[in-house]
Each structure stands twice: as C-alpha cells, then as structure tokens.
Amino acid sequence: MATGDAVAGDLARVGREVVLRGLTWGTSGNLSARAGQECFLISASGVRLDDLAPARLAMCAVSGPAEPAGPRPSVEVEMHRAVYTAVPEAGAVAHTSALYTTLLACSRLRVEVDMNTDALAFVGPVARVPYRHPGSVELGRAVAQRAPRSRALLLSNHGSLVWGRTLDEVLRRTEALEFLSRLLVAARAARIPLARLSPEDVAAFPAHP
C-alpha cells in the first residue's frame, strides 16, 4: 500500500491532468485515493483539482465520518466513502463535471457502450444514479448500490463518478467516458444511427488489461 506522501503526490499529478484535459472546471469535482485499507485522502472543500498541495487534502476514515485530519474535506466525502465501503478493491474515486458527460447526466438518455470498442475496453457498463442532493447520505447510499456493478456512474442532474484500482485508471476511464458522451451527443445531433455490436461480439470482446 502506498504511503500518504506518495498518494498525495499522485493526487496532485492526476488532479492537474483532470483540469488540463477539460474534465472539470473551476472548483467543481473532487478526487480521492486510498492511503491504507482503512483511510483515504480526498481533495479539500473549495479547492481546484489542479492545486492539490498536501495542505489541500484531508485524511478520512473509510469506516465512518470521524473528524478528518487536515482541512475540511469535499462536501462529497460521503459519496467517496460509500464507494470504498461497497467496493473493497476500489483504490481511487473521481467525481467530475466534464461537459458532454454532464450533458448526458442532465438528460434521461441511456448510455450504451456496445457500439464502440474503446467504450467497451475503457469505460465498461455505465449505471445511472437517481438524483439525490449533493453531499447527502442518500446520494452515498444510491452510489453504493450501483458501484459494485459499474465503475462509471452518471449522477443524474449532477455529473459523473468513476472508480478504479488506481488514480491513472480513474483518469483514463473519466476521459474515455467523456469521449463516449461526445460520440453519443454528436451522433444524436447529426441523426446518425449507431450500429450496435451483437451480444455475441460483446460477450467475446477481450478484456482490457
């Protein structure tokens, strides 16, 4: 398990990439990673993800909302905690507001992945979480119900949440989800019907390492 200092460095690096790649804006979004089996580091409230110095990270317990070490954590800390509790293999979580992904989150369109090999390989099944107020325990519960079967979640009328084993996996999946969302919005705007792969092809699609 990586040390707290190493995790803090990775959070700062990936946070910069999230902003550089246009996957969130301003102080929107939050990022976390495990710093041990029973704790995780998360971006503090009101900070930009491209400015995650160690003093802008809060250490929180996975098991419960004990007083965090450091600054006040993001308002979405319960959503991150819910993922780590429901999915023990989760090592990192990102909540972002990329434009096209958020556009789909604000719609009621289904986000299918069986028309594109990159979506199958790098996004996987996308689950929609019904609207619950940001930062609420109810939102955390709704996320916990869906995270075990999907690493990419659309938070209705809100944005997205992605989890993975590493921060780099989370960054890649968040970027791939935005690419998929742009593809779906562009196809719909141009009235281009998408050719879906057969269930047999999807079932036989090679797992990406």
Secondary structure by P-SEA (a helix, b strand, c coil): cccaaaaaaaaaaaaaaaaaacccccccbbbbbbccccccccccccccccccccccbbbbbccccccccccccccaaaaaaaaaaacccccbbbbbbcaaaaaaaaccccccccccccccccccbbbbbcccccccaaaaaaaaaccccccbbbccccccccccccaaaaaaaaaaaaaaaaaaaaaaaacbbbbbccaaaaaaccccc
